[in-house]
Amino acid sequence: MESSWGFIEDGWRKGPWTADEDRLLIEYVKLHGEGRWNSVARLTGLRRNGKSCRLRWVNYLRPDLKRGQITPHEERIILELHARWGNRWSTIARSLPGRTDNEIKNYWRTHFKKKTKNSCDNFEKSRARLWKRQQFQQQQQKSTSKR
């Protein structure tokens, strides 16, 4: 069923959040704090499920969120921690206050994944060239020693 304010499925509204919904969620969290997300819809009148409310708060509405580009310092931390922990984005995000795990994951995938893949590919190509060169040199040595 579709209405003028969004798509409803199983009683939950889906689709973009409105400014009024954001205001209700912010007011709720100011009064009650974070957590108990499944209660939010019932207590505020929002027709959103708890997961949707939690994600909206964590990724968009939290007052301590940092906006804007990742700094070179933050980039170095991401690289270092990714080397240590791999794709454990929420663990990495704890070391970057104000940044979300989703933002860090997206940054990694757009800036580093391709570079690390290319550097691995280049390493493999270099290794293959070196091996071929060594094979060629060994064949040359064998053919000159037979003469």
MDTraj code that builds the backbone (N, CA, C; nanometers):
import mdtraj as md
import numpy as np

residues = "MET GLU SER SER TRP GLY PHE ILE GLU ASP GLY TRP ARG LYS GLY PRO TRP THR ALA ASP GLU ASP ARG LEU LEU ILE GLU TYR VAL LYS LEU HIS GLY GLU GLY ARG TRP ASN SER VAL ALA ARG LEU THR GLY LEU ARG ARG ASN GLY LYS SER CYS ARG LEU ARG TRP VAL ASN TYR LEU ARG PRO ASP LEU LYS ARG GLY GLN ILE THR PRO HIS GLU GLU ARG ILE ILE LEU GLU LEU HIS ALA ARG TRP GLY ASN ARG TRP SER THR ILE ALA ARG SER LEU PRO GLY ARG THR ASP ASN GLU ILE LYS ASN TYR TRP ARG THR HIS PHE LYS LYS LYS THR LYS ASN SER CYS ASP ASN PHE GLU LYS SER ARG ALA ARG LEU TRP LYS ARG GLN GLN PHE GLN GLN GLN GLN GLN LYS SER THR SER LYS ARG".split()
xyz = np.array([
    [0.0847, -0.1180, 0.0000],
    [0.0000, 0.0000, 0.0000],
    [0.0888, 0.1236, 0.0000],
    [0.0598, 0.2166, -0.0820],
    [0.1399, 0.3384, -0.0943],
    [0.0583, 0.4571, -0.0462],
    [0.1238, 0.5472, 0.0253],
    [0.0564, 0.6695, 0.0670],
    [0.1416, 0.7878, 0.0245],
    [0.0940, 0.9083, 0.0530],
    [0.1682, 1.0270, 0.0111],
    [0.2962, 1.0459, 0.0924],
    [0.3092, 0.9779, 0.2061],
    [0.4267, 0.9992, 0.2892],
    [0.5224, 0.8815, 0.2906],
    [0.5028, 0.7847, 0.2077],
    [0.5994, 0.6753, 0.1978],
    [0.5331, 0.5410, 0.1806],
    [0.6133, 0.4414, 0.1664],
    [0.5682, 0.3059, 0.1416],
    [0.5466, 0.2358, 0.2751],
    [0.4339, 0.1709, 0.2921],
    [0.4029, 0.0986, 0.4161],
    [0.4040, -0.0512, 0.3867],
    [0.4781, -0.1254, 0.4682],
    [0.4803, -0.2703, 0.4544],
    [0.4768, -0.3287, 0.5950],
    [0.3820, -0.4180, 0.6204],
    [0.3677, -0.4793, 0.7533],
    [0.3544, -0.3736, 0.8637],
    [0.2910, -0.2614, 0.8344],
    [0.2707, -0.1574, 0.9352],
    [0.3876, -0.0618, 0.9526],
    [0.5007, -0.0889, 0.8870],
    [0.6186, -0.0031, 0.8997],
    [0.6329, 0.0851, 0.7771],
    [0.6673, 0.2098, 0.7997],
    [0.6926, 0.3023, 0.6895],
    [0.8343, 0.2777, 0.6383],
    [0.8500, 0.2804, 0.5088],
    [0.9814, 0.2633, 0.4463],
    [1.0076, 0.3826, 0.3572],
    [1.1315, 0.4019, 0.3196],
    [1.1655, 0.5125, 0.2312],
    [1.2344, 0.6244, 0.3065],
    [1.2522, 0.7365, 0.2395],
    [1.3261, 0.8489, 0.2987],
    [1.2608, 0.9007, 0.4263],
    [1.3436, 0.9451, 0.5181],
    [1.2962, 1.0037, 0.6420],
    [1.2569, 1.1495, 0.6178],
    [1.1537, 1.1942, 0.6869],
    [1.1109, 1.3339, 0.6763],
    [1.1745, 1.4138, 0.7900],
    [1.1722, 1.5459, 0.7769],
    [1.2255, 1.6331, 0.8814],
    [1.1479, 1.6139, 1.0118],
    [1.0163, 1.5937, 1.0018],
    [0.9353, 1.5708, 1.1230],
    [0.9756, 1.4408, 1.1931],
    [0.9995, 1.3363, 1.1149],
    [1.0422, 1.2095, 1.1749],
    [1.1781, 1.2266, 1.2435],
    [1.2699, 1.2961, 1.1772],
    [1.4012, 1.3218, 1.2373],
    [1.3850, 1.3965, 1.3695],
    [1.2996, 1.4985, 1.3709],
    [1.2762, 1.5784, 1.4918],
    [1.2226, 1.4908, 1.6044],
    [1.1265, 1.4052, 1.5732],
    [1.0698, 1.3145, 1.6742],
    [1.1764, 1.2210, 1.7319],
    [1.2585, 1.1677, 1.6435],
    [1.3633, 1.0752, 1.6880],
    [1.4660, 1.1479, 1.7759],
    [1.5080, 1.2669, 1.7345],
    [1.6041, 1.3454, 1.8131],
    [1.5470, 1.3769, 1.9515],
    [1.4223, 1.4195, 1.9557],
    [1.3587, 1.4512, 2.0842],
    [1.3505, 1.3274, 2.1737],
    [1.3154, 1.2141, 2.1148],
    [1.3060, 1.0901, 2.1911],
    [1.4414, 1.0556, 2.2542],
    [1.5475, 1.0624, 2.1729],
    [1.6799, 1.0239, 2.2237],
    [1.7267, 1.1236, 2.3300],
    [1.6951, 1.2515, 2.3129],
    [1.7309, 1.3505, 2.4161],
    [1.6647, 1.3171, 2.5492],
    [1.5400, 1.2736, 2.5443],
    [1.4662, 1.2424, 2.6670],
    [1.5039, 1.1072, 2.7271],
    [1.5164, 1.0047, 2.6429],
    [1.5300, 0.8673, 2.6909],
    [1.6678, 0.8055, 2.6683],
    [1.7522, 0.8716, 2.5898],
    [1.8835, 0.8161, 2.5583],
    [1.8767, 0.7122, 2.4478],
    [1.9935, 0.6662, 2.4077],
    [2.0010, 0.5659, 2.3010],
    [1.9629, 0.4291, 2.3563],
    [1.9154, 0.3445, 2.2679],
    [1.8806, 0.2081, 2.3069],
    [1.7306, 0.1881, 2.3089],
    [1.6913, 0.0646, 2.3329],
    [1.5505, 0.0253, 2.3311],
    [1.4823, 0.0753, 2.2034],
    [1.5484, 0.0519, 2.0919],
    [1.5032, 0.1072, 1.9645],
    [1.3668, 0.0563, 1.9226],
    [1.3315, -0.0652, 1.9601],
    [1.1996, -0.1171, 1.9224],
    [1.0868, -0.0421, 1.9930],
    [1.1170, 0.0225, 2.1046],
    [1.0160, 0.1006, 2.1764],
    [0.9931, 0.2376, 2.1114],
    [1.0884, 0.2828, 2.0337],
    [1.0825, 0.4183, 1.9771],
    [0.9552, 0.4391, 1.8967],
    [0.9254, 0.3474, 1.8079],
    [0.8078, 0.3632, 1.7218],
    [0.6809, 0.3759, 1.8048],
    [0.6678, 0.2916, 1.9042],
    [0.5483, 0.2924, 1.9876],
    [0.5384, 0.4219, 2.0690],
    [0.6506, 0.4673, 2.1236],
    [0.6491, 0.5829, 2.2141],
    [0.6463, 0.7183, 2.1419],
    [0.6900, 0.7215, 2.0175],
    [0.6963, 0.8493, 1.9444],
    [0.5867, 0.8645, 1.8402],
    [0.5260, 0.7530, 1.8022],
    [0.4288, 0.7591, 1.6936],
    [0.4931, 0.7399, 1.5569],
    [0.6254, 0.7208, 1.5543],
    [0.6926, 0.6916, 1.4271],
    [0.6462, 0.5552, 1.3789],
    [0.6275, 0.5423, 1.2516],
    [0.5875, 0.4125, 1.1967],
    [0.7089, 0.3479, 1.1313],
    [0.8171, 0.3449, 1.2076],
    [0.9429, 0.2848, 1.1633],
    [0.9780, 0.1721, 1.2596],
    [1.0525, 0.0738, 1.2099],
    [1.0945, -0.0322, 1.3017],
    [1.2190, 0.0130, 1.3794],
    [1.2527, -0.0620, 1.4818],
    [1.3642, -0.0249, 1.5687],
    [1.4969, -0.0166, 1.4960],
    [1.5196, -0.1084, 1.4041],
    [1.6459, -0.1083, 1.3305],
    [1.6591, 0.0187, 1.2475],
    [1.5522, 0.0575, 1.1828],
    [1.5541, 0.1783, 1.1011],
    [1.5836, 0.3012, 1.1872],
    [1.5224, 0.3081, 1.3060],
    [1.5458, 0.4209, 1.3971],
    [1.6908, 0.4233, 1.4444],
    [1.7420, 0.3060, 1.4810],
    [1.8810, 0.2986, 1.5276],
    [1.9784, 0.3434, 1.4195],
    [1.9600, 0.2926, 1.2988],
    [2.0504, 0.3287, 1.1893],
    [2.0410, 0.4769, 1.1546],
    [1.9192, 0.5323, 1.1581],
    [1.9034, 0.6751, 1.1299],
    [1.9796, 0.7577, 1.2326],
    [1.9671, 0.7190, 1.3591],
    [2.0353, 0.7920, 1.4660],
    [2.1876, 0.7777, 1.4528],
    [2.2342, 0.6546, 1.4415],
    [2.3780, 0.6274, 1.4413],
    [2.4481, 0.6892, 1.3202],
    [2.3861, 0.6802, 1.2033],
    [2.4541, 0.7215, 1.0807],
    [2.4261, 0.8648, 1.0363],
    [2.3203, 0.9297, 1.0904],
    [2.2849, 1.0627, 1.0394],
    [2.2562, 1.1679, 1.1454],
    [2.1983, 1.1307, 1.2582],
    [2.1451, 1.2309, 1.3504],
    [2.2278, 1.2527, 1.4771],
    [2.3160, 1.1620, 1.5104],
    [2.3953, 1.1769, 1.6326],
    [2.4683, 1.3112, 1.6327],
    [2.4643, 1.3852, 1.7427],
    [2.5279, 1.5171, 1.7443],
    [2.6807, 1.5133, 1.7347],
    [2.7423, 1.4015, 1.7719],
    [2.8884, 1.3943, 1.7681],
    [2.9437, 1.3436, 1.6345],
    [2.8579, 1.3279, 1.5348],
    [2.9046, 1.2796, 1.4043],
    [2.9951, 1.3824, 1.3382],
    [3.1031, 1.3325, 1.2790],
    [3.1909, 1.4191, 1.2009],
    [3.1410, 1.4177, 1.0577],
    [3.1365, 1.5324, 0.9990],
    [3.0981, 1.5421, 0.8578],
    [3.2205, 1.5855, 0.7785],
    [3.2218, 1.5530, 0.6524],
    [3.3316, 1.5993, 0.5686],
    [3.4339, 1.4911, 0.5422],
    [3.5383, 1.5337, 0.4735],
    [3.6387, 1.4393, 0.4273],
    [3.7166, 1.3766, 0.5417],
    [3.7609, 1.2541, 0.5151],
    [3.8497, 1.1841, 0.6071],
    [3.9854, 1.2550, 0.5995],
    [4.0440, 1.2838, 0.7140],
    [4.1725, 1.3539, 0.7168],
    [4.2862, 1.2557, 0.6878],
    [4.4039, 1.3068, 0.6487],
    [4.5185, 1.2169, 0.6282],
    [4.5516, 1.1356, 0.7537],
    [4.5373, 1.1967, 0.8705],
    [4.5613, 1.1249, 0.9967],
    [4.4626, 1.0090, 1.0127],
    [4.3333, 1.0360, 0.9858],
    [4.2316, 0.9304, 0.9947],
    [4.2582, 0.8214, 0.8906],
    [4.3043, 0.8619, 0.7734],
    [4.3353, 0.7662, 0.6675],
    [4.4460, 0.6705, 0.7123],
    [4.5501, 0.7249, 0.7761],
    [4.6595, 0.6399, 0.8256],
    [4.6079, 0.5409, 0.9308],
    [4.5188, 0.5883, 1.0171],
    [4.4610, 0.4996, 1.1190],
    [4.3807, 0.3882, 1.0525],
    [4.3007, 0.4227, 0.9515],
    [4.2211, 0.3218, 0.8807],
    [4.3129, 0.2163, 0.8187],
    [4.4186, 0.2617, 0.7518],
    [4.5115, 0.1675, 0.6883],
    [4.5779, 0.0759, 0.7911],
    [4.6239, 0.1352, 0.8998],
    [4.6912, 0.0573, 1.0038],
    [4.5971, -0.0447, 1.0673],
    [4.4772, 0.0005, 1.1026],
    [4.3834, -0.0890, 1.1695],
    [4.3261, -0.1937, 1.0752],
    [4.3093, -0.1578, 0.9477],
    [4.2618, -0.2577, 0.8513],
    [4.3665, -0.3669, 0.8337],
    [4.4940, -0.3279, 0.8333],
    [4.6007, -0.4276, 0.8224],
    [4.5978, -0.5215, 0.9432],
    [4.5603, -0.4690, 1.0594],
    [4.5576, -0.5483, 1.1823],
    [4.4303, -0.6315, 1.1939],
    [4.3144, -0.5711, 1.1642],
    [4.1859, -0.6352, 1.1918],
    [4.1048, -0.6729, 1.0674],
    [4.1492, -0.6345, 0.9500],
    [4.0722, -0.6643, 0.8293],
    [3.9451, -0.5812, 0.8232],
    [3.8377, -0.6408, 0.7730],
    [3.7125, -0.5677, 0.7498],
    [3.6236, -0.5564, 0.8732],
    [3.6811, -0.5383, 0.9888],
    [3.6021, -0.5228, 1.1111],
    [3.5756, -0.3741, 1.1314],
    [3.4820, -0.3227, 1.0513],
    [3.4601, -0.1783, 1.0410],
    [3.4153, -0.1149, 1.1722],
    [3.3302, -0.1817, 1.2484],
    [3.2845, -0.1213, 1.3738],
    [3.3985, -0.1152, 1.4751],
    [3.4882, -0.2113, 1.4717],
    [3.6051, -0.2082, 1.5598],
    [3.6964, -0.0923, 1.5211],
    [3.7167, -0.0731, 1.3917],
    [3.7994, 0.0374, 1.3425],
    [3.7339, 0.1708, 1.3773],
    [3.6016, 0.1789, 1.3630],
    [3.5291, 0.3044, 1.3883],
    [3.5448, 0.3499, 1.5332],
    [3.5625, 0.2574, 1.6264],
    [3.5808, 0.2957, 1.7670],
    [3.7079, 0.3773, 1.7875],
    [3.8036, 0.3639, 1.6967],
    [3.9282, 0.4408, 1.7064],
    [3.9191, 0.5750, 1.6351],
    [3.8072, 0.6021, 1.5707],
    [3.7867, 0.7280, 1.4992],
    [3.6575, 0.7928, 1.5476],
    [3.6613, 0.8607, 1.6612],
    [3.5392, 0.9195, 1.7181],
    [3.4662, 1.0087, 1.6182],
    [3.3352, 0.9885, 1.6114],
    [3.2533, 1.0688, 1.5213],
    [3.2365, 1.0100, 1.3823],
    [3.3130, 0.9064, 1.3520],
    [3.3008, 0.8397, 1.2212],
    [3.2219, 0.7107, 1.2394],
    [3.1407, 0.6775, 1.1385],
    [3.0607, 0.5560, 1.1470],
    [3.1310, 0.4405, 1.0764],
    [3.0964, 0.3195, 1.1169],
    [3.1539, 0.2019, 1.0517],
    [3.1201, 0.2009, 0.9027],
    [2.9993, 0.2431, 0.8698],
    [2.9569, 0.2454, 0.7299],
    [3.0395, 0.3459, 0.6486],
    [3.0664, 0.4618, 0.7066],
    [3.1458, 0.5637, 0.6383],
    [3.2879, 0.5136, 0.6145],
    [3.3452, 0.4464, 0.7131],
    [3.4813, 0.3941, 0.7005],
    [3.4864, 0.2835, 0.5957],
    [3.3868, 0.1953, 0.5981],
    [3.3803, 0.0868, 0.4983],
    [3.3711, 0.1449, 0.3575],
    [3.2822, 0.2425, 0.3393],
    [3.2671, 0.3037, 0.2066],
    [3.3953, 0.3736, 0.1634],
    [3.4618, 0.4407, 0.2571],
    [3.5877, 0.5085, 0.2248],
    [3.6915, 0.4061, 0.1812],
    [3.7019, 0.2970, 0.2549],
    [3.7979, 0.1917, 0.2201],
    [3.7706, 0.1388, 0.0795],
    [3.6449, 0.1090, 0.0536],
    [3.6105, 0.0474, -0.0751],
    [3.6316, 0.1418, -0.1925],
    [3.6155, 0.2728, -0.1718],
    [3.6334, 0.3656, -0.2836],
    [3.7770, 0.4124, -0.2997],
    [3.8578, 0.4090, -0.1920],
    [3.9929, 0.4637, -0.2002],
    [4.1044, 0.3601, -0.1953],
    [4.0848, 0.2488, -0.1267],
    [4.1961, 0.1564, -0.1056],
    [4.1788, 0.0194, -0.1666],
    [4.0575, -0.0294, -0.1729],
    [4.0373, -0.1664, -0.2207],
    [4.1001, -0.1848, -0.3584],
    [4.0742, -0.0900, -0.4470],
    [4.1276, -0.0983, -0.5826],
    [4.2803, -0.0904, -0.5801],
    [4.3347, 0.0007, -0.4962],
    [4.4802, 0.0167, -0.4885],
    [4.5466, -0.1092, -0.4348],
    [4.4895, -0.1693, -0.3311],
    [4.5510, -0.2897, -0.2758],
    [4.5402, -0.4053, -0.3749],
    [4.4286, -0.4131, -0.4472],
    [4.4139, -0.5171, -0.5491],
    [4.5175, -0.4962, -0.6586],
    [4.5326, -0.3690, -0.7048],
    [4.6299, -0.3392, -0.8089],
    [4.7715, -0.3693, -0.7629],
    [4.8050, -0.3348, -0.6394],
    [4.9404, -0.3606, -0.5919],
    [4.9649, -0.5114, -0.5822],
    [4.8634, -0.5896, -0.5428],
    [4.8774, -0.7356, -0.5403],
    [4.8936, -0.7891, -0.6814],
    [4.8132, -0.7374, -0.7740],
    [4.8230, -0.7799, -0.9134],
    [4.9614, -0.7470, -0.9690],
    [5.0097, -0.6250, -0.9401],
    [5.1419, -0.5839, -0.9886],
    [5.2511, -0.6713, -0.9291],
    [5.2376, -0.7072, -0.8019],
    [5.3345, -0.7941, -0.7367],
    [5.3381, -0.9298, -0.8071],
    [5.2192, -0.9852, -0.8341],
    [5.2122, -1.1155, -0.9015],
    [5.2723, -1.1076, -1.0426],
    [5.2436, -1.0000, -1.1144],
    [5.2991, -0.9830, -1.2493],
    [5.4512, -0.9721, -1.2431],
    [5.5011, -0.8963, -1.1460],
    [5.6466, -0.8814, -1.1310],
    [5.7103, -1.0158, -1.1003],
    [5.6469, -1.0916, -1.0121],
    [5.6988, -1.2239, -0.9773],
    [5.7016, -1.3153, -1.1001],
    [5.5962, -1.3102, -1.1807],
    [5.5890, -1.3942, -1.3011],
    [5.6983, -1.3541, -1.4009],
    [5.7202, -1.2221, -1.4175],
    [5.8255, -1.1756, -1.5090],
    [5.9626, -1.2209, -1.4615],
    [5.9868, -1.2105, -1.3305],
    [6.1146, -1.2512, -1.2729],
    [6.1368, -1.4014, -1.2946],
    [6.0325, -1.4810, -1.2713],
    [6.0428, -1.6247, -1.2899],
    [6.0743, -1.6591, -1.4358],
    [6.0045, -1.5928, -1.5291],
    [6.0303, -1.6169, -1.6724],
    [6.1730, -1.5785, -1.7096],
    [6.2211, -1.4650, -1.6557],
    [6.3569, -1.4201, -1.6830],
    [6.4573, -1.5225, -1.6309],
    [6.4328, -1.5742, -1.5090],
    [6.5227, -1.6743, -1.4522],
    [6.5234, -1.8022, -1.5358],
    [6.4046, -1.8421, -1.5824],
    [6.3954, -1.9615, -1.6678],
    [6.4732, -1.9406, -1.7975],
    [6.4575, -1.8242, -1.8565],
    [6.5275, -1.7924, -1.9810],
    [6.6792, -1.7946, -1.9596],
    [6.7236, -1.7340, -1.8485],
    [6.8671, -1.7299, -1.8201],
    [6.9223, -1.8703, -1.7960],
    [6.8453, -1.9549, -1.7272],
    [6.8902, -2.0926, -1.7044],
    [6.9024, -2.1675, -1.8363],
    [6.8087, -2.1467, -1.9287],
    [6.8142, -2.2122, -2.0584],
    [6.9344, -2.1629, -2.1371],
    [6.9610, -2.0332, -2.1291],
    [7.0781, -1.9756, -2.1971],
    [7.2070, -2.0371, -2.1443],
    [7.2153, -2.0522, -2.0125],
    [7.3344, -2.1090, -1.9504],
    [7.3539, -2.2542, -1.9927],
    [7.2423, -2.3299, -1.9996],
    [7.2522, -2.4703, -2.0401],
    [7.2972, -2.4816, -2.1851],
    [7.2405, -2.3946, -2.2704],
    [7.2778, -2.4052, -2.4128],
    [7.4211, -2.3600, -2.4371],
    [7.4741, -2.2642, -2.3615],
    [7.6132, -2.2231, -2.3801],
    [7.7095, -2.3239, -2.3181],
    [7.6681, -2.3943, -2.2147],
    [7.7576, -2.4923, -2.1517],
    [7.7668, -2.6198, -2.2372],
    [7.6662, -2.6479, -2.3215],
    [7.6677, -2.7670, -2.4071],
    [7.7614, -2.7462, -2.5252],
    [7.7934, -2.6249, -2.5598],
    [7.8759, -2.5979, -2.6780],
    [8.0176, -2.6294, -2.6568],
])
top = md.Topology()
chain = top.add_chain()
for i, resn in enumerate(residues, 1):
    res = top.add_residue(resn, chain, resSeq=i)
    for name in ("N", "CA", "C"):
        top.add_atom(name, md.element.get_by_symbol(name[0]), res)
traj = md.Trajectory(xyz[None], top)
